[in-house]
Amino acid sequence: MTHESELEWFKSSYSDSGDINDCVEVATTPATVHVRDSKDTRLPHLAFTPRAWTGFVSQA
């Protein structure tokens, strides 16, 4: 299990909408893709399998 403090969060280079917090952040591990709201990073985050995340992003 990966602890939150061990995750390396990043935002898309396409997230430059004028509001620097108008985005989600993603952190990946071999088994899980973690997604959180960049406006309040203290809130719980979502966790997806890489396959589920790829499927979601391909439809977004």
Phi and psi restraints in degrees (range 20) as a CNS / XPLOR table:
assign (resid 1 and name C) (resid 2 and name N)
       (resid 2 and name CA) (resid 2 and name C) 1.0 -93.3 20.0 2
assign (resid 2 and name N) (resid 2 and name CA)
       (resid 2 and name C) (resid 3 and name N) 1.0 130.9 20.0 2
assign (resid 2 and name C) (resid 3 and name N)
       (resid 3 and name CA) (resid 3 and name C) 1.0 -83.2 20.0 2
assign (resid 3 and name N) (resid 3 and name CA)
       (resid 3 and name C) (resid 4 and name N) 1.0 146.8 20.0 2
assign (resid 3 and name C) (resid 4 and name N)
       (resid 4 and name CA) (resid 4 and name C) 1.0 -53.0 20.0 2
assign (resid 4 and name N) (resid 4 and name CA)
       (resid 4 and name C) (resid 5 and name N) 1.0 -37.9 20.0 2
assign (resid 4 and name C) (resid 5 and name N)
       (resid 5 and name CA) (resid 5 and name C) 1.0 -66.9 20.0 2
assign (resid 5 and name N) (resid 5 and name CA)
       (resid 5 and name C) (resid 6 and name N) 1.0 -17.6 20.0 2
assign (resid 5 and name C) (resid 6 and name N)
       (resid 6 and name CA) (resid 6 and name C) 1.0 -88.6 20.0 2
assign (resid 6 and name N) (resid 6 and name CA)
       (resid 6 and name C) (resid 7 and name N) 1.0 -10.6 20.0 2
assign (resid 6 and name C) (resid 7 and name N)
       (resid 7 and name CA) (resid 7 and name C) 1.0 -79.1 20.0 2
assign (resid 7 and name N) (resid 7 and name CA)
       (resid 7 and name C) (resid 8 and name N) 1.0 143.2 20.0 2
assign (resid 7 and name C) (resid 8 and name N)
       (resid 8 and name CA) (resid 8 and name C) 1.0 -106.2 20.0 2
assign (resid 8 and name N) (resid 8 and name CA)
       (resid 8 and name C) (resid 9 and name N) 1.0 102.4 20.0 2
assign (resid 8 and name C) (resid 9 and name N)
       (resid 9 and name CA) (resid 9 and name C) 1.0 -84.2 20.0 2
assign (resid 9 and name N) (resid 9 and name CA)
       (resid 9 and name C) (resid 10 and name N) 1.0 145.2 20.0 2
assign (resid 9 and name C) (resid 10 and name N)
       (resid 10 and name CA) (resid 10 and name C) 1.0 -147.3 20.0 2
assign (resid 10 and name N) (resid 10 and name CA)
       (resid 10 and name C) (resid 11 and name N) 1.0 159.9 20.0 2
assign (resid 10 and name C) (resid 11 and name N)
       (resid 11 and name CA) (resid 11 and name C) 1.0 -115.5 20.0 2
assign (resid 11 and name N) (resid 11 and name CA)
       (resid 11 and name C) (resid 12 and name N) 1.0 156.9 20.0 2
assign (resid 11 and name C) (resid 12 and name N)
       (resid 12 and name CA) (resid 12 and name C) 1.0 -64.8 20.0 2
assign (resid 12 and name N) (resid 12 and name CA)
       (resid 12 and name C) (resid 13 and name N) 1.0 147.2 20.0 2
assign (resid 12 and name C) (resid 13 and name N)
       (resid 13 and name CA) (resid 13 and name C) 1.0 -67.6 20.0 2
assign (resid 13 and name N) (resid 13 and name CA)
       (resid 13 and name C) (resid 14 and name N) 1.0 -14.3 20.0 2
assign (resid 13 and name C) (resid 14 and name N)
       (resid 14 and name CA) (resid 14 and name C) 1.0 -86.3 20.0 2
assign (resid 14 and name N) (resid 14 and name CA)
       (resid 14 and name C) (resid 15 and name N) 1.0 3.5 20.0 2
assign (resid 14 and name C) (resid 15 and name N)
       (resid 15 and name CA) (resid 15 and name C) 1.0 -88.1 20.0 2
assign (resid 15 and name N) (resid 15 and name CA)
       (resid 15 and name C) (resid 16 and name N) 1.0 18.4 20.0 2
assign (resid 15 and name C) (resid 16 and name N)
       (resid 16 and name CA) (resid 16 and name C) 1.0 -86.6 20.0 2
assign (resid 16 and name N) (resid 16 and name CA)
       (resid 16 and name C) (resid 17 and name N) 1.0 75.1 20.0 2
assign (resid 16 and name C) (resid 17 and name N)
       (resid 17 and name CA) (resid 17 and name C) 1.0 -97.5 20.0 2
assign (resid 17 and name N) (resid 17 and name CA)
       (resid 17 and name C) (resid 18 and name N) 1.0 9.9 20.0 2
assign (resid 17 and name C) (resid 18 and name N)
       (resid 18 and name CA) (resid 18 and name C) 1.0 98.6 20.0 2
assign (resid 18 and name N) (resid 18 and name CA)
       (resid 18 and name C) (resid 19 and name N) 1.0 -32.9 20.0 2
assign (resid 18 and name C) (resid 19 and name N)
       (resid 19 and name CA) (resid 19 and name C) 1.0 -106.6 20.0 2
assign (resid 19 and name N) (resid 19 and name CA)
       (resid 19 and name C) (resid 20 and name N) 1.0 107.4 20.0 2
assign (resid 19 and name C) (resid 20 and name N)
       (resid 20 and name CA) (resid 20 and name C) 1.0 -63.0 20.0 2
assign (resid 20 and name N) (resid 20 and name CA)
       (resid 20 and name C) (resid 21 and name N) 1.0 -15.8 20.0 2
assign (resid 20 and name C) (resid 21 and name N)
       (resid 21 and name CA) (resid 21 and name C) 1.0 -101.2 20.0 2
assign (resid 21 and name N) (resid 21 and name CA)
       (resid 21 and name C) (resid 22 and name N) 1.0 10.1 20.0 2
assign (resid 21 and name C) (resid 22 and name N)
       (resid 22 and name CA) (resid 22 and name C) 1.0 -89.8 20.0 2
assign (resid 22 and name N) (resid 22 and name CA)
       (resid 22 and name C) (resid 23 and name N) 1.0 64.6 20.0 2
assign (resid 22 and name C) (resid 23 and name N)
       (resid 23 and name CA) (resid 23 and name C) 1.0 -166.1 20.0 2
assign (resid 23 and name N) (resid 23 and name CA)
       (resid 23 and name C) (resid 24 and name N) 1.0 173.1 20.0 2
assign (resid 23 and name C) (resid 24 and name N)
       (resid 24 and name CA) (resid 24 and name C) 1.0 -108.4 20.0 2
assign (resid 24 and name N) (resid 24 and name CA)
       (resid 24 and name C) (resid 25 and name N) 1.0 159.2 20.0 2
assign (resid 24 and name C) (resid 25 and name N)
       (resid 25 and name CA) (resid 25 and name C) 1.0 -114.0 20.0 2
assign (resid 25 and name N) (resid 25 and name CA)
       (resid 25 and name C) (resid 26 and name N) 1.0 148.9 20.0 2
assign (resid 25 and name C) (resid 26 and name N)
       (resid 26 and name CA) (resid 26 and name C) 1.0 -127.3 20.0 2
assign (resid 26 and name N) (resid 26 and name CA)
       (resid 26 and name C) (resid 27 and name N) 1.0 142.2 20.0 2
assign (resid 26 and name C) (resid 27 and name N)
       (resid 27 and name CA) (resid 27 and name C) 1.0 -134.2 20.0 2
assign (resid 27 and name N) (resid 27 and name CA)
       (resid 27 and name C) (resid 28 and name N) 1.0 133.3 20.0 2
assign (resid 27 and name C) (resid 28 and name N)
       (resid 28 and name CA) (resid 28 and name C) 1.0 -114.9 20.0 2
assign (resid 28 and name N) (resid 28 and name CA)
       (resid 28 and name C) (resid 29 and name N) 1.0 145.7 20.0 2
assign (resid 28 and name C) (resid 29 and name N)
       (resid 29 and name CA) (resid 29 and name C) 1.0 -129.7 20.0 2
assign (resid 29 and name N) (resid 29 and name CA)
       (resid 29 and name C) (resid 30 and name N) 1.0 169.6 20.0 2
assign (resid 29 and name C) (resid 30 and name N)
       (resid 30 and name CA) (resid 30 and name C) 1.0 -57.0 20.0 2
assign (resid 30 and name N) (resid 30 and name CA)
       (resid 30 and name C) (resid 31 and name N) 1.0 -32.3 20.0 2
assign (resid 30 and name C) (resid 31 and name N)
       (resid 31 and name CA) (resid 31 and name C) 1.0 -105.3 20.0 2
assign (resid 31 and name N) (resid 31 and name CA)
       (resid 31 and name C) (resid 32 and name N) 1.0 -11.6 20.0 2
assign (resid 31 and name C) (resid 32 and name N)
       (resid 32 and name CA) (resid 32 and name C) 1.0 -146.4 20.0 2
assign (resid 32 and name N) (resid 32 and name CA)
       (resid 32 and name C) (resid 33 and name N) 1.0 143.6 20.0 2
assign (resid 32 and name C) (resid 33 and name N)
       (resid 33 and name CA) (resid 33 and name C) 1.0 -111.3 20.0 2
assign (resid 33 and name N) (resid 33 and name CA)
       (resid 33 and name C) (resid 34 and name N) 1.0 119.3 20.0 2
assign (resid 33 and name C) (resid 34 and name N)
       (resid 34 and name CA) (resid 34 and name C) 1.0 -99.6 20.0 2
assign (resid 34 and name N) (resid 34 and name CA)
       (resid 34 and name C) (resid 35 and name N) 1.0 138.0 20.0 2
assign (resid 34 and name C) (resid 35 and name N)
       (resid 35 and name CA) (resid 35 and name C) 1.0 -132.8 20.0 2
assign (resid 35 and name N) (resid 35 and name CA)
       (resid 35 and name C) (resid 36 and name N) 1.0 133.1 20.0 2
assign (resid 35 and name C) (resid 36 and name N)
       (resid 36 and name CA) (resid 36 and name C) 1.0 -139.9 20.0 2
assign (resid 36 and name N) (resid 36 and name CA)
       (resid 36 and name C) (resid 37 and name N) 1.0 161.4 20.0 2
assign (resid 36 and name C) (resid 37 and name N)
       (resid 37 and name CA) (resid 37 and name C) 1.0 -77.5 20.0 2
assign (resid 37 and name N) (resid 37 and name CA)
       (resid 37 and name C) (resid 38 and name N) 1.0 127.1 20.0 2
assign (resid 37 and name C) (resid 38 and name N)
       (resid 38 and name CA) (resid 38 and name C) 1.0 -74.8 20.0 2
assign (resid 38 and name N) (resid 38 and name CA)
       (resid 38 and name C) (resid 39 and name N) 1.0 -15.5 20.0 2
assign (resid 38 and name C) (resid 39 and name N)
       (resid 39 and name CA) (resid 39 and name C) 1.0 -72.4 20.0 2
assign (resid 39 and name N) (resid 39 and name CA)
       (resid 39 and name C) (resid 40 and name N) 1.0 -31.2 20.0 2
assign (resid 39 and name C) (resid 40 and name N)
       (resid 40 and name CA) (resid 40 and name C) 1.0 -145.9 20.0 2
assign (resid 40 and name N) (resid 40 and name CA)
       (resid 40 and name C) (resid 41 and name N) 1.0 91.2 20.0 2
assign (resid 40 and name C) (resid 41 and name N)
       (resid 41 and name CA) (resid 41 and name C) 1.0 -72.2 20.0 2
assign (resid 41 and name N) (resid 41 and name CA)
       (resid 41 and name C) (resid 42 and name N) 1.0 -5.0 20.0 2
assign (resid 41 and name C) (resid 42 and name N)
       (resid 42 and name CA) (resid 42 and name C) 1.0 -81.5 20.0 2
assign (resid 42 and name N) (resid 42 and name CA)
       (resid 42 and name C) (resid 43 and name N) 1.0 -17.1 20.0 2
assign (resid 42 and name C) (resid 43 and name N)
       (resid 43 and name CA) (resid 43 and name C) 1.0 -68.9 20.0 2
assign (resid 43 and name N) (resid 43 and name CA)
       (resid 43 and name C) (resid 44 and name N) 1.0 158.7 20.0 2
assign (resid 43 and name C) (resid 44 and name N)
       (resid 44 and name CA) (resid 44 and name C) 1.0 -60.7 20.0 2
assign (resid 44 and name N) (resid 44 and name CA)
       (resid 44 and name C) (resid 45 and name N) 1.0 154.8 20.0 2
assign (resid 44 and name C) (resid 45 and name N)
       (resid 45 and name CA) (resid 45 and name C) 1.0 -113.3 20.0 2
assign (resid 45 and name N) (resid 45 and name CA)
       (resid 45 and name C) (resid 46 and name N) 1.0 163.6 20.0 2
assign (resid 45 and name C) (resid 46 and name N)
       (resid 46 and name CA) (resid 46 and name C) 1.0 -92.4 20.0 2
assign (resid 46 and name N) (resid 46 and name CA)
       (resid 46 and name C) (resid 47 and name N) 1.0 152.8 20.0 2
assign (resid 46 and name C) (resid 47 and name N)
       (resid 47 and name CA) (resid 47 and name C) 1.0 -131.7 20.0 2
assign (resid 47 and name N) (resid 47 and name CA)
       (resid 47 and name C) (resid 48 and name N) 1.0 131.6 20.0 2
assign (resid 47 and name C) (resid 48 and name N)
       (resid 48 and name CA) (resid 48 and name C) 1.0 -126.3 20.0 2
assign (resid 48 and name N) (resid 48 and name CA)
       (resid 48 and name C) (resid 49 and name N) 1.0 155.2 20.0 2
assign (resid 48 and name C) (resid 49 and name N)
       (resid 49 and name CA) (resid 49 and name C) 1.0 -72.2 20.0 2
assign (resid 49 and name N) (resid 49 and name CA)
       (resid 49 and name C) (resid 50 and name N) 1.0 154.6 20.0 2
assign (resid 49 and name C) (resid 50 and name N)
       (resid 50 and name CA) (resid 50 and name C) 1.0 -55.6 20.0 2
assign (resid 50 and name N) (resid 50 and name CA)
       (resid 50 and name C) (resid 51 and name N) 1.0 -37.8 20.0 2
assign (resid 50 and name C) (resid 51 and name N)
       (resid 51 and name CA) (resid 51 and name C) 1.0 -65.2 20.0 2
assign (resid 51 and name N) (resid 51 and name CA)
       (resid 51 and name C) (resid 52 and name N) 1.0 -43.6 20.0 2
assign (resid 51 and name C) (resid 52 and name N)
       (resid 52 and name CA) (resid 52 and name C) 1.0 -64.9 20.0 2
assign (resid 52 and name N) (resid 52 and name CA)
       (resid 52 and name C) (resid 53 and name N) 1.0 -41.1 20.0 2
assign (resid 52 and name C) (resid 53 and name N)
       (resid 53 and name CA) (resid 53 and name C) 1.0 -63.8 20.0 2
assign (resid 53 and name N) (resid 53 and name CA)
       (resid 53 and name C) (resid 54 and name N) 1.0 -44.5 20.0 2
assign (resid 53 and name C) (resid 54 and name N)
       (resid 54 and name CA) (resid 54 and name C) 1.0 -60.3 20.0 2
assign (resid 54 and name N) (resid 54 and name CA)
       (resid 54 and name C) (resid 55 and name N) 1.0 -42.1 20.0 2
assign (resid 54 and name C) (resid 55 and name N)
       (resid 55 and name CA) (resid 55 and name C) 1.0 -62.9 20.0 2
assign (resid 55 and name N) (resid 55 and name CA)
       (resid 55 and name C) (resid 56 and name N) 1.0 -42.4 20.0 2
assign (resid 55 and name C) (resid 56 and name N)
       (resid 56 and name CA) (resid 56 and name C) 1.0 -63.2 20.0 2
assign (resid 56 and name N) (resid 56 and name CA)
       (resid 56 and name C) (resid 57 and name N) 1.0 -50.3 20.0 2
assign (resid 56 and name C) (resid 57 and name N)
       (resid 57 and name CA) (resid 57 and name C) 1.0 -63.6 20.0 2
assign (resid 57 and name N) (resid 57 and name CA)
       (resid 57 and name C) (resid 58 and name N) 1.0 -34.8 20.0 2
assign (resid 57 and name C) (resid 58 and name N)
       (resid 58 and name CA) (resid 58 and name C) 1.0 -67.0 20.0 2
assign (resid 58 and name N) (resid 58 and name CA)
       (resid 58 and name C) (resid 59 and name N) 1.0 -21.6 20.0 2
assign (resid 58 and name C) (resid 59 and name N)
       (resid 59 and name CA) (resid 59 and name C) 1.0 -100.6 20.0 2
assign (resid 59 and name N) (resid 59 and name CA)
       (resid 59 and name C) (resid 60 and name N) 1.0 -10.2 20.0 2
